[in-house]
Amino acid sequence: MMARTSRAHGRSGGRNSSRTSYRSGTIEIFTRPHQNPYLRVVGWIIRFRAELTCIAVILTITLVLRDHIGPANTALVLGFVTVMVIGVPTSRRYVAARCWAVTTRHRMRACFGQTRTMTHDGKMPLLLWSRPSPVGERVRVWLPAGLSVKDIDQVTDRISTACWARTTRVTPVRAQAALVVVDVVRRDPLTVGDIVPTGIHDLAELTETEADEHITPEDTGNVVALPSRDTLTGARTTAPTPPAEKKPGRTSGKNATAHRTADDEDADPSL
């Protein structure tokens, strides 16, 4: 029955694809409906729009320059422009980031096809556009009817493998459930780059005289002078010494007699 069904669909123009599920061991059959050849060509043009645009621009510039300055000069101009784009770090990073964005979009589509991330009719998620991000690339994905964010979230590890990335993050858009933002992370911005020196360790090793020399006249209005070690030592030396407390105890000798006489005079005013 399965062979007859596949043959019948083949005659009607549809395509069947089957695979053995690694979870349950059963055979899953995906039926792809017949597609119009013109629509397939339009879809191919949309997917390769970046490459086709670059080819069209290069061909147009080449033809215009060849008509005005000749074939030899045209080759020199194109070679000079290519060397400048590759030699200047800013333009080189820009071109490399755009190339990675286009490559990520193609690799994601290939991953969706290999992992069967599609509807039962064979419709895969639509990759609207991709652009570079501080950590890699960001791709906006439109989900057709029959798919949800969980379907994309289940294959994040395979997307990372297909795109040669570190990890993949899926973020649904709150305003539209069918729109998903996929971040392909290639690098961690917190672990790259040089540490910016603050100069605190250098100032900590300076003496008071050297530290005063580093203070400019413009900063004197905002700097509060702190007491030095000598000032604190002098203040500590000139501070009055508090009187020592007399501990109660027995007195002997002349001091004891004088103390008792003074107490008797205070007690009897007639004496």
Contacts in CASP RR format, 6 or more apart in sequence:
PFRMAT RR
TARGET T0000
AUTHOR 0000-0000-0000
METHOD contacts of the structure
MODEL  1
MMARTSRAHGRSGGRNSSRTSYRSGTIEIFTRPHQNPYLRVVGWIIRFRA
ELTCIAVILTITLVLRDHIGPANTALVLGFVTVMVIGVPTSRRYVAARCW
AVTTRHRMRACFGQTRTMTHDGKMPLLLWSRPSPVGERVRVWLPAGLSVK
DIDQVTDRISTACWARTTRVTPVRAQAALVVVDVVRRDPLTVGDIVPTGI
HDLAELTETEADEHITPEDTGNVVALPSRDTLTGARTTAPTPPAEKKPGR
TSGKNATAHRTADDEDADPSL
2 29 0 8 1.000
5 16 0 8 1.000
6 16 0 8 1.000
9 15 0 8 1.000
9 16 0 8 1.000
9 31 0 8 1.000
10 16 0 8 1.000
12 34 0 8 1.000
13 34 0 8 1.000
14 31 0 8 1.000
14 32 0 8 1.000
14 33 0 8 1.000
14 34 0 8 1.000
15 31 0 8 1.000
15 32 0 8 1.000
16 29 0 8 1.000
16 30 0 8 1.000
16 31 0 8 1.000
16 32 0 8 1.000
17 29 0 8 1.000
17 30 0 8 1.000
17 32 0 8 1.000
18 27 0 8 1.000
18 28 0 8 1.000
18 29 0 8 1.000
18 30 0 8 1.000
19 27 0 8 1.000
19 28 0 8 1.000
19 116 0 8 1.000
20 26 0 8 1.000
20 27 0 8 1.000
20 28 0 8 1.000
21 27 0 8 1.000
21 28 0 8 1.000
28 116 0 8 1.000
30 116 0 8 1.000
30 118 0 8 1.000
30 120 0 8 1.000
30 122 0 8 1.000
31 120 0 8 1.000
31 121 0 8 1.000
31 122 0 8 1.000
32 121 0 8 1.000
32 122 0 8 1.000
33 121 0 8 1.000
33 122 0 8 1.000
45 52 0 8 1.000
47 105 0 8 1.000
47 106 0 8 1.000
47 109 0 8 1.000
47 127 0 8 1.000
50 98 0 8 1.000
50 102 0 8 1.000
51 102 0 8 1.000
61 78 0 8 1.000
62 74 0 8 1.000
62 78 0 8 1.000
65 73 0 8 1.000
65 74 0 8 1.000
65 77 0 8 1.000
65 78 0 8 1.000
66 74 0 8 1.000
69 77 0 8 1.000
84 91 0 8 1.000
85 91 0 8 1.000
85 92 0 8 1.000
85 95 0 8 1.000
86 92 0 8 1.000
97 132 0 8 1.000
98 132 0 8 1.000
100 132 0 8 1.000
100 136 0 8 1.000
100 137 0 8 1.000
100 186 0 8 1.000
101 130 0 8 1.000
101 131 0 8 1.000
101 132 0 8 1.000
101 137 0 8 1.000
102 130 0 8 1.000
103 163 0 8 1.000
104 130 0 8 1.000
104 137 0 8 1.000
104 139 0 8 1.000
104 163 0 8 1.000
104 165 0 8 1.000
104 184 0 8 1.000
105 127 0 8 1.000
105 129 0 8 1.000
105 130 0 8 1.000
105 139 0 8 1.000
107 162 0 8 1.000
107 163 0 8 1.000
107 164 0 8 1.000
108 127 0 8 1.000
108 139 0 8 1.000
108 141 0 8 1.000
108 159 0 8 1.000
108 162 0 8 1.000
108 163 0 8 1.000
108 182 0 8 1.000
108 184 0 8 1.000
109 124 0 8 1.000
109 127 0 8 1.000
110 162 0 8 1.000
111 117 0 8 1.000
111 155 0 8 1.000
111 158 0 8 1.000
111 159 0 8 1.000
111 161 0 8 1.000
111 162 0 8 1.000
111 163 0 8 1.000
112 118 0 8 1.000
112 124 0 8 1.000
112 125 0 8 1.000
112 155 0 8 1.000
113 124 0 8 1.000
114 158 0 8 1.000
114 162 0 8 1.000
115 155 0 8 1.000
115 158 0 8 1.000
117 124 0 8 1.000
117 125 0 8 1.000
117 147 0 8 1.000
117 151 0 8 1.000
117 152 0 8 1.000
117 155 0 8 1.000
118 124 0 8 1.000
118 125 0 8 1.000
118 147 0 8 1.000
119 144 0 8 1.000
119 145 0 8 1.000
119 146 0 8 1.000
119 147 0 8 1.000
120 146 0 8 1.000
123 144 0 8 1.000
124 144 0 8 1.000
125 141 0 8 1.000
125 142 0 8 1.000
125 143 0 8 1.000
125 144 0 8 1.000
125 147 0 8 1.000
125 152 0 8 1.000
125 180 0 8 1.000
126 141 0 8 1.000
126 142 0 8 1.000
126 143 0 8 1.000
126 144 0 8 1.000
127 139 0 8 1.000
127 140 0 8 1.000
127 141 0 8 1.000
127 142 0 8 1.000
128 140 0 8 1.000
128 141 0 8 1.000
128 142 0 8 1.000
129 139 0 8 1.000
129 140 0 8 1.000
130 137 0 8 1.000
130 138 0 8 1.000
130 139 0 8 1.000
130 140 0 8 1.000
131 137 0 8 1.000
131 138 0 8 1.000
132 138 0 8 1.000
133 183 0 8 1.000
134 189 0 8 1.000
135 183 0 8 1.000
135 185 0 8 1.000
135 186 0 8 1.000
135 187 0 8 1.000
135 188 0 8 1.000
135 189 0 8 1.000
136 165 0 8 1.000
136 183 0 8 1.000
136 184 0 8 1.000
136 185 0 8 1.000
136 186 0 8 1.000
136 187 0 8 1.000
137 163 0 8 1.000
137 183 0 8 1.000
137 184 0 8 1.000
137 186 0 8 1.000
138 181 0 8 1.000
138 182 0 8 1.000
138 183 0 8 1.000
138 184 0 8 1.000
139 181 0 8 1.000
139 182 0 8 1.000
139 184 0 8 1.000
140 179 0 8 1.000
140 180 0 8 1.000
140 181 0 8 1.000
140 182 0 8 1.000
141 152 0 8 1.000
141 179 0 8 1.000
141 180 0 8 1.000
141 181 0 8 1.000
141 182 0 8 1.000
142 178 0 8 1.000
142 179 0 8 1.000
142 180 0 8 1.000
143 149 0 8 1.000
143 151 0 8 1.000
143 152 0 8 1.000
143 178 0 8 1.000
143 179 0 8 1.000
143 180 0 8 1.000
144 178 0 8 1.000
148 177 0 8 1.000
149 170 0 8 1.000
149 172 0 8 1.000
149 177 0 8 1.000
149 180 0 8 1.000
152 170 0 8 1.000
152 180 0 8 1.000
152 182 0 8 1.000
153 170 0 8 1.000
156 167 0 8 1.000
156 168 0 8 1.000
156 169 0 8 1.000
156 170 0 8 1.000
157 168 0 8 1.000
159 165 0 8 1.000
159 168 0 8 1.000
159 182 0 8 1.000
159 184 0 8 1.000
160 166 0 8 1.000
160 167 0 8 1.000
160 168 0 8 1.000
160 184 0 8 1.000
163 184 0 8 1.000
164 186 0 8 1.000
165 184 0 8 1.000
165 185 0 8 1.000
165 186 0 8 1.000
166 185 0 8 1.000
166 186 0 8 1.000
166 187 0 8 1.000
166 188 0 8 1.000
167 185 0 8 1.000
168 182 0 8 1.000
168 183 0 8 1.000
168 184 0 8 1.000
168 185 0 8 1.000
169 182 0 8 1.000
169 183 0 8 1.000
169 185 0 8 1.000
170 180 0 8 1.000
170 181 0 8 1.000
170 182 0 8 1.000
170 183 0 8 1.000
171 180 0 8 1.000
171 181 0 8 1.000
171 182 0 8 1.000
171 183 0 8 1.000
172 179 0 8 1.000
172 180 0 8 1.000
172 181 0 8 1.000
173 179 0 8 1.000
173 180 0 8 1.000
173 181 0 8 1.000
203 211 0 8 1.000
203 214 0 8 1.000
206 214 0 8 1.000
208 228 0 8 1.000
215 223 0 8 1.000
250 256 0 8 1.000
251 259 0 8 1.000
264 271 0 8 1.000
265 271 0 8 1.000
END
